[in-house]
Amino acid sequence: MSILTVENVSHDFGGRKILEDASFRLLKGEHVGLVGANGEGKSTFLNIITGKLMPDEGKIEWCKRITTGYLDQHTVLEKGQTIRDVLRLAFKHMYEMEEEMLAIYEKMGDASETELAEMMDDVSEIQHDLERHGFYIIDSKIESIANGLGLGNIGLDKLVDELSGGQRTKVLLTKLLLEAPMILILDEPTNYLDVEHIEWLKNYLINYENAFILVSHDVPFMNGVTNVIYHVEGADLTRYVGDYENFIRMYDLKKRQVEQAYDKQQKEIKKLEDFVARNKARVATSNMAKSRQKKLDKMDVIELVKEKVKPNFGFKDTRASSKYVFEAQDLMIGYDEPLTSPLNIQLERGQKIAIKGVNGLGKSTLLKTLLGKLKPVGGKVILGDYLSPGYFEQEAIRDTDHTALEEIWSSYPSMTNAEVRAALARCGLTTEHITSKMMVLSGGENAKVRLCKLMLEELNWLVLDEPTNHLDVDAKASLKQALIDFKGTIVLVSHEPEFYQDWVTDVWNVEDWTTKVV
């Protein structure tokens, strides 16, 4: 049974075709992975099926009485609420039923015998529904899933205003899972999640009885939880049954078959065109030439999908720094209160360090403190000499009217238009991306613009806070190679061990330093 049917949907954005005559169906219980390169239209498709965006053409049909839950990349939380307040919103309809039941009880004192009987029936029905849906064990449900995603360590009575980006993602995801909709729609849910919580979510989704649509560039995660893949490429949407690895095999096979058919057809076209050119003017063979021309005119010409420009990241180095890049002496980081015990750590020139640990323990705070963007709560950081740092911040640039081109130009005004475009193109961005505003670019495209800025600097110390969030598979591979090739020093925060574990010189775990209970 199809619970969602999309027929012949087309959508343009800024003169660029995002989807063309695309069709899609979601069957009950299917676990669908939606894959494609950055900017191909995955988030656009999700916005269309959830009604946030109207397609130019086509039809979207949901089955009746369907419940959906959507976690997108840019959802925000209302200030002033605690984590528990937000999570209880997952059961809002049940709290409303309880209020209705209590209101009926209040009216019973003034009711006639007939009215009282009707009221008792209503109350009994509401009570039965509340019990059947687990209303009286809501708090234990909340704590179970909140602990699975690491919110229990933060404290459910903490205000959402005080949470890090990763913690906010966990709150939204926990609320969505508590709602248990018939269709889960997840746009990059593993961004900002820690390794152990990604594993918990993976197991949860494997056993999820209802259907879901998942966008993720985390290949092992995607491969473990999906049984159907839809691939977005060149405005087309293609269905493949099986996990991600099976999709890769089938996609490569299909690609080779299309290329072979294209080569064969091109040879036939050339042969027919040559015959027509040589024989159309001769009376004896003109009819044969016309026949072949008709065949050419009726031919359904095969077109190859244009190869996407793959990013080619690379960082410029400059003169070497002093032997020690920094030395932390009894350093305590945080805001009002310290997040760590006193740290005595140092970084030597040429080291490449990955920093891991659950969210909210100060990974981003540590980077900002080392760079002098935040003052220590205690102790000090002694920086080395001749440092040329480059910083990639976790949060994207969205509150600007700049286009991608203007964003680079504002930092490098001496560059020509052609030079800026060439730099952005090297990062895998097309003309459409380059002339689009930063606020409308996808998360991956936005990250590529910010990486482009770093590539134009001469650096000897790269400080990167979750740079792989939102990047597609090709972009991740290129970034990894660029970091391997970089001759300077690197400090990297990442929740993806498969990205860094085979090239870093050491791994620092903030859980060993924290003052919090982990």
C-alpha positions, -999 to +999 in steps of 0.1 A: +000+000+000+014+034-011+011+059+018+028+087-003+026+091-041+044+118-060+036+120-097+054+140-124+067+168-101+088+195-117+104+225-099+128+252-110+147+275-088+165+306-100+163+294-136+178+260-127+159+228-130+159+210-096+133+183-104+118+174-138+089+150-142+099+132-110+078+104-095+081+087-061+062+063-040+065+053-004+051+020+008+040+011+043+071+002+064+097+012+038+130+027+050+140+050+022+173+067+017+173+099-004+208+104-019+225+127-043+253+153-044+251+186-026+226+210-043+209+183-064+175+190-047+171+165-018+160+192+007+138+208-020+121+174-025+114+171+012+100+206+014+077+198-015+063+166+000+058+183+034+039+213+018+066+239+026+071+244-011+047+243-040+060+225-071+057+241-105+039+210-118+028+176-105+008+160-078+015+149-042-010+125-026-008+113+010-031+085+022-058+095+046-052+100+084-014+099+079+008+113+106+042+127+096+072+141+115+099+162+098+134+170+111+150+194+087+185+211+088+172+245+100+145+239+126+146+263+156+135+260+192+114+285+210+133+304+237+124+301+274+114+264+273+132+236+291+141+204+272+113+186+291+088+212+279+098+207+243+097+169+246+062+169+262+049+188+231+052+154+214+022+144+235+003+177+231-029+160+218-030+137+248-026+166+273-055+183+254-076+151+258-068+151+296-079+187+299-111+178+281-117+149+305-111+172+335-135+198+322-162+171+318-156+161+355-162+197+366-195+199+347-208+166+362-221+183+394-246+203+375-256+177+350-290+159+347-291+121+349-292+117+311-263+142+307-243+125+334-246+091+316-233+107+284-205+124+303-195+091+319-193+075+285-172+103+271-148+102+301-145+064+299-137+067+262-110+094+267-096+074+297-093+043+275-076+062+247-051+078+271-042+044+287-040+027+253-015+054+241+006+052+272-003+087+286+004+077+322+040+065+314+049+096+293+078+106+316+094+071+314+090+072+276+107+106+275+136+095+297+141+063+277+146+080+243+163+111+258+189+089+274+194+070+242+203+103+225+224+116+254+199+143+267+198+127+301+234+138+307+225+174+300+195+175+323+159+177+311+152+209+331+179+229+312+167+258+291+169+253+253+185+288+250+216+274+267+221+244+244+248+239+217+239+233+181+243+196+186+222+195+217+194+213+200+195+188+172+192+160+198+161+177+214+143+180+181+152+145+171+141+131+205+107+149+202+102+135+167+109+099+178+085+103+208+058+114+184+063+080+165+046+092+133+036+069+105+063+086+083+095+100+097+113+125+075+149+130+086+172+155+069+208+147+080+199+136+116+234+125+124+249+160+120+261+170+155+253+136+170+281+118+188+293+083+178+275+064+205+242+082+198+245+077+161+248+040+169+217+042+192+197+060+164+209+034+139+195+006+160+163+025+166+157+031+129+165-005+120+137-016+143+113+012+134+080-003+124+067+027+104+081+042+072+108+069+070+126+090+044+162+097+053+187+122+039+223+115+051+258+117+038+270+092+065+274+062+043+278+035+070+247+049+088+226+051+055+237+016+045+227+001+078+191+014+080+177+016+045+160-009+022+151+014-007+172+042-022+160+071-043+188+089-062+185+125-072+207+134-102+202+158-131+167+167-120+157+130-122+146+107-093+153+070-097+143+042-074+166+013-064+155-016-041+180-025-015+206-008+008+231+018-002+258-006-012+233-023-036+224+011-050+261+018-058+264-015-076+231-010-096+239+027-103+274+018-117+259-010-138+232+012-152+257+040-159+279+016-179+249+002-198+237+038-208+272+047-219+275+016-241+240+023-256+250+059-261+282+049-279+263+024-301+236+050-309+262+077-318+279+054-343+245+046-359+236+083-360+269+092-377+264+064-402+229+075-410+239+112-413+268+103-436+245+083-459+219+111-460+246+137-468+261+116-496+228+105-512+201+131-507+211+150-539+212+119-561+179+110-578+186+073-577+192+072-539+172+102-527+143+081-514+167+059-494+182+091-480+147+104-470+140+071-453+171+073-432+164+109-424+130+099-411+147+073-389+170+099-376+141+123-369+121+096-349+151+084-330+150+089-292+184+103-287+202+091-255+217+118-234+244+112-209+241+128-175+266+156-172+294+146-148+292+167-117+322+189-110+339+173-080+355+195-054+392+197-054+401+211-020+436+221-011+451+245+015+480+269+010+507+267+036+530+294+047+562+297+068+564+273+096+553+283+131+574+279+162+579+244+176+549+248+200+517+261+184+501+265+219+505+255+255+476+255+279+484+260+315+457+250+341+432+261+314+395+260+323+371+267+295+334+277+297+311+307+301+297+313+336+310+281+350+340+259+339+332+230+315+366+213+322+390+206+350+423+224+346+440+214+314+477+212+308+480+203+271+503+214+243+503+212+205+535+208+186+540+220+150+530+194+125+506+175+148+472+166+134+447+162+163+411+151+163+389+161+192+360+139+200+334+135+228+297+139+234+280+173+226+278+200+252+312+193+269+330+222+253+346+210+220+337+242+201+343+263+233+379+249+234+386+259+198+374+294+204+394+297+236+426+285+219+421+310+191+414+339+216+378+343+206+367+334+241+384+342+274+393+313+297+374+308+329+407+300+345+444+294+336+459+306+303+468+298+267+503+307+255+504+309+217+535+302+197+552+325+172+545+330+135+510+315+137+487+319+107+455+301+118+424+294+096+392+287+114+361+268+101+332+274+124+304+249+129+275+272+124+268+283+088+267+318+074+230+324+068+221+359+080+235+377+050+222+389+017+256+381+001+258+358-029+285+331-027+306+353-050+301+384-029+309+365+003+344+356-011+349+390-027+342+408+006+371+390+021+394+392-009+385+425-027+416+425-048+406+393-067+389+396-101+355+383-108+370+354-129+394+345-100+366+343-075+345+322-098+374+299-105+381+294-067+344+286-060+343+262-090+373+244-076+351+237-045+325+220-067+301+249-070+283+257-103+275+291-118+240+288-102+255+283-068+280+310-072+253+336-080+229+324-053+225+340-019+242+322+010+209+320+029+193+298+002+222+275-005+220+240+010+241+231+040+267+214+018+270+243-007+273+267+022+301+247+037+320+246+004+319+284+002+333+287+037+360+261+029+368+282-003+376+311+020+401+290+039+417+278+007+425+313-003+445+320+029+481+312+035+480+291+067+501+270+090+474+260+115+439+247+105+412+247+132+381+229+119+348+225+138+327+197+123+337+205+086+321+174+072+285+181+083+264+184+052+292+175+028+285+148+002+306+117-003+329+132-030+334+164-010+343+145+021+369+124+002+385+155-013+386+173+020+402+143+037+429+142+011+435+179+014+440+176+051+464+146+046+484+167+022+485+199+043+520+204+057+509+225+087+492+217+120+455+207+124+430+206+152+398+190+141+365+184+159+346+156+143+320+129+151+330+107+122+360+084+132+360+070+096+369+105+084+400+111+106+412+079+122+437+068+095+456+102+093+456+121+126+486+118+149+465+118+181+429+119+194+418+140+224+386+130+242+369+159+260+351+134+282+384+128+300+385+165+309+349+174+316+336+185+350+302+171+340+288+136+346+291+117+312 
